[in-house]
């Protein structure tokens, strides 16, 4: 007995035998039958399997008569990366795919079944600084113009970021920091779980560097064991002396603008917002000229982690693939130093 999918494939071959290509793109081909004028859109996803996406006629009226629910059911199984390539078929596909991706972004942003881990440390402190957990705060838009919540465009969706608050989990053992020449007193309004990072610049040193990586994980049955693990970004952030001085001189640290964000990658997909606390005045050099770069110490206080929501969605889809491939086997991914 022939299956319905096989029957569709047979009929498709018969139609394509008398058809010619009228449009060719990277991910799809459009054929037109010489006798019936029917058009067939054939999609080639990254998996190299042949999929029949839609059989449509050359008449716009019949295409417009097809309900959006049917179109959505056809394209919804595709991952986001492939959906984006289908958006160039026509305006209706673009509008439908935009709404579908927007819905996926809203569902993915809070990470209901996964968690985000931030590792940010000086290169010399890699073995001493534990990873930070991230608490979801909401969606924010990093753009000059407001993003429409009712009818957004694909470019609007790219401006959406998921906001997280990095913090030190209570169950984690106390942080073992390396000794520094001086110590910065904690700010009065800092909470117990507030994450901080000391930055020391020696005489004449213009900047320091922080290694930063963001991981999307799904926890296994025991602490420290993950059944899926996807690295969203892994980069290096330069923290300049001038930026530290300007950030520390602000009277109201709560009113911070985009200049308080240090971006981890060149595409501005992941950024960390810091407030800067300077060392006490009695610890600073008594005499220094305008062109001097004396030793200084600052404390960076983690205020916000921004991750482009599209990147989170792609990481979640990759995480689901890892869960299927692991077949229930728990992966040992990360264990903090004691």
N, C-alpha and C positions, 0 to 999 in steps of 0.2 A: 504494500500500500504506500503510495507516494504521499509525503508530508505536504502541508500547505506551503511551507517555505520552499521546498523543492519545486512545487508547482509554479510558484511565483518565479523561481529561477529559470524554469523551462520557458515560460511565457516571455520572460525578459529576453532570453536568448533569441527567440523567434522574432521579437520586435527589433532587437538590435541588428539582426541579420540584414534588414532593409533600412537601417538608420545610418545617419552621418553625425559626426561630432560638430556641434554648433558653438560650443564654448568649452575651453579647457583651462583649468586652474590646478594649483598644486594638490588640493585635496578632493576635487570633484570634477566630473565630466558631465556635460549636457549633450544628450543625443536627441535627434529628431527623426521620427519615422517618416519615410518618403511617401507612404500611402495614406496614413491616418493623421499625420501632422502631430501625433502625440510626442511629448517630450519626456525624457527620463533623466533624472538627476542621480548619478552614481557617485557615491562617496568612498574614498579610499582612506580610512583612518591610519594612524601610525602603526597599528598592529598588522597592517598589510592584508587584512581580511576584507573581502568585498561585501559591502552592505548596500542594500537597496533603501535609499532614504525616502524617496517620494516619487510617485508616478503622477505627472501633471500634464495637462494639455496646454497647447499654445494660447488658449483663450483665457484672458485674465479673469473673466466672469466665473469660470469653473474653479479656478484657483482661489478666488475670493470666497467661493461658496463652501470651501473646505473648513470645518470648524478648527479653531485654534487648539482645542483639546486634543484633536487627532494629531495635529502637527507636533504639539508638545509631547504626546506619548511616544512619537517616533524619535524625536531628537533627545529626549531627557536621559536615556541611558548613556549617552556619550559623555566623556569627561570634559571638564571646562576647557582645557587646552584645545581640543578638537572642535568644541562648540564655537569658539572664537573664529576659527577658520571658516565655518559655515555661514557666519554673519554676512559675508560678502555676496551671498547668492542673490538676495534682493532685499528690499526694505522691510517686507513683512517678516522674513526670517531674522533680520537684524533686530527688529522690535521684539519679536518673540524670544529670541536668544538673550537679549538684554534683560528682559523681565525674569527669565529663568535663572540667569546668573545672579541677578540682584537678590532673588529669593534664596539662592544658595549661599550668598555672602551673609545675609542676615541670619541664616541658620548656623553657619560655620563660625561666625565671629565669637560667640561666647565659649566655644570649645566645650560642649556639654560632656563629651566622653573622653577628652584628652586634656593634657596640661602642657603649659609652656614653661621651659626651663631656660634661664639666662645665665651664661657664664661670661663674666667680665672681670679681667684681672690684669695686673702688670705682668709682663713676660717673666720676671724673676719670681713672681708669687703664684705661679701656676699650681704648685703642689700644696699651697697653704690656704687658698681662698675657695670655699665651697660654692656650689651653684645656688642660684636664687630662684624661688618660685615666683609666679606672676599671677596676680589677681585681676580678672577682667573688669574693666570700668565702663566700657561702652564703645560706640562707633564715633569717630571724628572725621572731619573732612579737611585735608590739607590742600586747599586751593584758594585762588583769589576770588572766584565767584561761588555763590552758594550751590550746593548739590541738591537737585530735585529729588524728593522722597517718593513722589507719585509716578513720575515718568522720567527716570534718569537715562542718560546716554551711556554708551560704553566708556567714553572718556570720563564721565562723572564717576563711574564705578571704580576706575583706577585711582581716584583721589580719596577713596575711603580707606581709613586706617582703623585697626583695632587697638584700643588703648588698654594698657595693662599697668598695674602697680607692682614693681619688683619688691620683694620682701624676703626676709630670712625666716624660714619655717621654725616654729617653736621646738619641734622635735629634733631639730638638728643640733649637733654639738657646737659649742661656742667657736667662733671664728678664730683661727690662729694666724694672726698677722705678723709679718716680719717686723723687726725692730727698726725704728726710724730715729733720726737725730733728735727730733722733737715730736710732741704729740699735740693734736688738735682736740680741744675740749668739745664734746658733743653739744649740738644746739639744744636750747631749752625745750623747743616744741617737737623734738624728735620722739617718735613712738618707739616702743621696745623692739618691734620687728622692722624698723627702718633700716634699709640697706645703705651702706656708705662705702666709700673707697678713698683712701689717702693718696694724695699726689704730691711727691716731693721733687722739686727742681733744684739741682745743685747750682753753684756759682757759674753763670754764663750759659746755662742750659736753657734752650728756648722752648722745648716741648717735651712731653712724655707720651708714651704709647700705651694703649689698653687693647688687649686681645678680647674680642667679643664674638660670641657665637650663640645662636638661638636654636633650640631644639624643640620639636613637637613630639611628645611621647604619649604612649598609653601604658599605664601601669599594669604590671602583672600581679600575681597573687601575693608576692612579697615585696617589701621595700627594696629599691635598688634594682629591681628586675622589670624590664619593659618588654611588651610583646610587639611593639612597633616603635620606630625611632626615625625621624626625618629631620635633617638639619636644614633650617630655613636660610640661615646666613652664617658665614664664618669669615670674619674680617678683622682689621686693625684700625683703631681710632686714634688719631693724634690729638692730644690735648695741649694747646699752646699756652704759653705764659701770659700773653696778652689777653686771650679769651678768659683765662682764669681770673685775672685782675679785674676785668670789666664785669664779669658775672658776680664776683665777690663784692663789688662796690655798690650793687643795687640795694636800695633801701627796702623795697618790697619784693621778696623772693617769690611770692605767690603770683604776682603779675608778670609772668615770664612769657616772652614771645618766641618766635621761631629761632632766634639766635641762641636760645638755650638748649637747642637740640643738637646733639652730635650724631651724624649719620654714619652708620657702619659700612655701607656700600655706596658705590658711585651712582646707583639708580635711586637712592633715597627710599629703598624698600623697608629698611629697619633703622630706627633712630632712638636714641636714649636722651631723655630730658633730665638735666641735672640742675640742682641749685648748689651754689658754691659757698662754703664757709671758710673764711680765712683763719690763719693762725692768730692767737692772741698778740696784741701789739707788743707786749713785753718780750715775746719770743722773736720778733722781727729785728733786723739790723737797725742800730741806732742812727747810723749815718750812711746814706747812699745817694749817689748822684743821679741825675735824670737819665743818663745813658748806662747806668750800672744794672746788672742782672744778678742781684744777690741771691743766696739760697732762700727758697720760700717753701711753705707747706700749706696745702689746702685740703679740705675734706669735700669730696663730691657726695652729695645726697641724692639718691635715686628718686626722682619724682614720677617718671612715666616712661614706659616702653611703648613705642609706636611700631606696629607691623602692618604693612600693606595687606588689606584683607584678602585680596586676590591671591597673594602668596600663601596665606593661611589656608585658603580653600584648596589650592593645589597640593599643599602639604597633607591636608586631611585625606584627599583622594589617594595620594601615594601611600599614606599610612594604612588605608583600607586594603590596598593591594598587598602590602607587607603582611597584614594579618591573615589574609587568605593563603599566601605563600608559606607562612610559618606553620600552618596546620596545627595550631595550638601549642607549638613549642615556644617556651619562654626564652627571650633573648637577654643575655646579661650585657647591659649597655654602659652603665655608669655607677660608680661607687665613690662617694666623697671620701676624702682623706680624713682620718680620725685625729 
